[in-house]
Amino acid sequence: MKYQPHDFHFRRAKSEGYLARSVYKLQAIDQKYRLFHRGMKVVDLGAAPGSWTQYLLEKVGPEGFILAVDLQTIRLSRPNLQTIQMDVWSPELESLLQEKLWDAVISDMAPSTTGSRPTDQSRSALLVERSLFLAQRFTRRGGFWIAKLLEGPELQRLRQAAQQTFETVHIVRPPATRKGSTECFLLGLKKRL
Ligand SMILES: C[S@@+](CC[C@H](N)C(=O)[O-])C[C@H]1O[C@@H](n2cnc3c(N)ncnc32)[C@H](O)[C@@H]1O
């Protein structure tokens, strides 16, 4: 499949002032499940360059709060946004997350691709597991979790792991996902105690 760097969603993101086309994946998930509301506190993992963060800031409003984490710099600044350049595996992140009770942990993290599909899939699965662990530890009862997965043999295992924590788990493939991509999103709703 030919890769189209400047496709419809890319041009749309540019014209609407979003930092990446990924925003339309989150928007589609939100439109379907009505997840984000004013005043929410959300952890955005793998946030750079920042289109999901931009979307979240609009949805939670000034009374909400976003913590955006990435290995790369996130060039956004708002009073109710904390950006940190950090590896999600860092124990420091756990200390930081302990400071608030979060409504949601969401992850668009993707490993740098190696060219070997099984390697990329298993690295992606590890990032999903890390985000699930952080959601289990730091979100409130009733909270939710979203994580991007490069789909592979780990999907059902991860889904079952998420079902231990959330009442409902969906696998979502938003329309803005690039043609030929095997990515999907796991969505865990209503965290149990
Ligand atoms: C597809 S991009 C995210 C796009 C972003 N959601 C947006 O809307 O602008 C994936 C990001 O995951 C980040 N990432 C990958 N592994 C990570 C890790 N171990 N810790 C933190 N961020 C990571 C990458 O640096 C990259 O910026």
The ligand as a Gaussian input file, in Angstrom:
#p B3LYP/6-31G(d) Opt

LIG

0 1
 C        2.035000       8.602000      17.359000
 S        3.044000       9.576000      18.417000
 C        1.851000      10.372000      19.419000
 C        1.058000      11.461000      18.720000
 C        0.274000      12.300000      19.718000
 N       -0.779000      11.528000      20.368000
 C       -0.372000      13.486000      19.057000
 O       -1.591000      13.511000      18.929000
 O        0.344000      14.429000      18.711000
 C        3.727000       8.370000      19.474000
 C        4.612000       8.955000      20.582000
 O        4.915000       7.920000      21.527000
 C        6.115000       8.330000      22.158000
 N        6.710000       7.238000      22.937000
 C        7.127000       6.023000      22.496000
 N        7.675000       5.316000      23.497000
 C        7.612000       6.083000      24.617000
 C        8.033000       5.909000      25.964000
 N        8.668000       4.795000      26.361000
 N        7.804000       6.905000      26.849000
 C        7.192000       8.050000      26.447000
 N        6.773000       8.285000      25.173000
 C        6.979000       7.314000      24.270000
 C        6.976000       8.768000      20.976000
 O        8.042000       9.575000      21.412000
 C        5.952000       9.493000      20.086000
 O        6.009000      10.879000      20.260000

